[in-house]
């Protein structure tokens, strides 16, 4: 029963993590860039839905359940699992996912939080302040887009590794 719960959690939350990140990077972010000032309303709506809290939780559930599955798959002999092509495939996928998570939490999330705060305060700011805020927002978006692309690619590599590992 535990294996079913772990497997379901890993696949379900992994699919959510990869899917949400791919949607955000490839569709939502470009659309927000085209929306101009109205993007702040959408970002506010995402904040109300606690996306900055939910995404890391989804990722953590995926990572923890994956590590637990990997440990159980080893049967107590991690060296033997790591010597097999399947073990190497799962380990590669896990390591890349962990890297994606760390980049997302340590680098990307603070940029997103600062961007959201700027968008919230910009309408009430003085015109001179607003120009500075807009410039900072553009820099934050550029860095966030780059990091988002890196995380999305890492997650797609993870998905590829995990999906074929059993067949290596």
C-alpha positions in Angstrom: 0.0 0.0 0.0 2.8 2.4 0.9 4.4 1.9 -2.6 1.1 2.8 -4.3 0.8 6.0 -2.2 4.4 6.9 -2.9 4.1 6.2 -6.6 0.9 8.0 -7.0 2.2 11.0 -5.0 5.4 11.1 -7.0 3.8 10.9 -10.4 0.8 13.1 -9.7 2.7 15.9 -8.0 5.6 15.6 -10.5 3.1 16.0 -13.3 1.7 19.1 -11.6 5.1 20.6 -11.0 6.4 20.1 -14.5 3.1 21.1 -16.1 2.6 24.2 -14.0 6.2 25.3 -14.6 6.0 24.7 -18.4 2.7 26.6 -18.6 4.1 29.4 -16.6 7.3 29.7 -18.6 6.0 29.0 -22.1 2.5 30.6 -22.0 1.7 32.7 -18.9 4.9 34.8 -18.7 4.8 35.8 -22.4 1.1 36.7 -22.1 1.8 38.8 -19.0 4.5 40.6 -20.8 2.0 41.5 -23.6 -0.7 42.5 -21.0 1.4 45.5 -19.8 0.0 47.1 -16.6 -2.9 44.7 -16.4 -0.4 41.9 -15.7 -0.4 43.2 -12.1 -4.0 42.2 -11.7 -3.3 38.6 -12.9 -0.3 38.4 -10.6 -2.4 39.6 -7.7 -4.9 36.9 -8.5 -2.1 34.3 -8.4 -1.0 35.6 -5.1 -4.5 35.2 -3.7 -4.4 31.6 -4.8 -1.1 31.2 -3.0 0.9 30.0 -6.0 4.3 31.1 -4.4 3.4 28.7 -1.5 1.8 25.9 -3.4 4.5 25.4 -6.1 7.3 24.7 -3.6 5.0 22.3 -1.7 4.2 20.4 -4.9 7.9 20.2 -5.7 8.7 19.1 -2.1 6.1 16.3 -2.2 7.5 15.2 -5.5 11.1 15.2 -4.3 10.4 13.5 -0.9 8.2 10.8 -2.5 10.8 10.2 -5.2 13.6 9.9 -2.7 11.6 7.5 -0.6 10.7 5.4 -3.7 14.4 5.3 -4.7 15.4 4.1 -1.3 12.7 1.4 -1.3 13.7 0.4 -4.8 17.3 -0.2 -3.7 16.1 -2.8 -1.2 18.8 -1.6 1.2 21.6 -2.0 -1.4 22.0 1.5 -2.8 25.4 0.5 -4.4 23.8 -2.2 -6.5 21.0 0.1 -7.6 23.4 2.9 -8.6 25.4 0.3 -10.6 22.4 -0.4 -12.8 21.4 1.7 -15.8 17.9 2.1 -14.3 19.3 3.3 -11.0 21.5 5.8 -12.8 18.6 7.1 -14.8 16.4 7.6 -11.7 19.4 9.2 -9.9 20.1 11.6 -12.8 16.4 12.6 -12.9 16.3 13.1 -9.1 19.5 15.1 -9.1 18.3 17.4 -11.9 14.9 17.8 -10.2 16.6 18.8 -6.9 18.7 21.3 -8.8 15.6 22.8 -10.4 13.9 23.0 -7.0 16.9 24.8 -5.5 17.1 27.3 -8.3 13.4 27.9 -8.1 13.3 28.4 -4.3 16.7 30.2 -3.8 16.8 32.4 -6.9 13.5 32.5 -8.7 11.0 32.8 -5.9 12.6 36.0 -4.4 12.5 37.7 -7.8 8.9 36.8 -8.2 7.9 38.0 -4.7 9.8 41.3 -5.3 8.1 41.7 -8.7 4.6 41.1 -7.2 5.3 43.6 -4.5 6.4 46.2 -7.0 3.3 45.6 -9.2 1.1 46.0 -6.1 2.6 49.3 -5.0 3.2 50.9 -8.5 -0.3 52.3 -9.0 -0.1 54.4 -5.8 3.6 55.5 -6.3 4.6 59.0 -7.3 5.4 59.4 -11.0 9.1 59.7 -10.5 9.1 56.6 -8.3 7.0 54.7 -10.8 9.7 55.1 -13.5 12.3 53.6 -11.2 10.0 50.8 -10.2 9.2 50.0 -13.8 12.9 49.8 -14.6 13.5 47.5 -11.7 10.5 45.4 -12.6 11.9 44.9 -16.1 15.2 43.8 -14.7 13.5 41.4 -12.4 11.3 40.0 -15.2 14.3 39.4 -17.4 16.2 37.5 -14.7 13.0 35.7 -13.7 12.4 34.7 -17.3 15.9 33.3 -17.7 15.7 31.4 -14.4 12.3 30.1 -15.3 13.5 28.8 -18.6 16.4 27.1 -16.9 14.1 25.5 -14.3 11.6 24.4 -17.0 14.3 22.8 -19.1 15.7 21.0 -16.0 12.3 19.7 -15.2 11.8 18.5 -18.8 15.2 16.7 -18.6 14.0 15.2 -15.3 10.8 14.0 -16.9 12.7 12.4 -19.8 15.1 10.6 -17.4 12.3 9.4 -15.1 10.1 8.2 -18.0 12.8 6.0 -19.6 14.9 4.9 -16.6 13.1 1.6 -16.1 13.9 0.7 -19.7 17.6 1.5 -19.7 
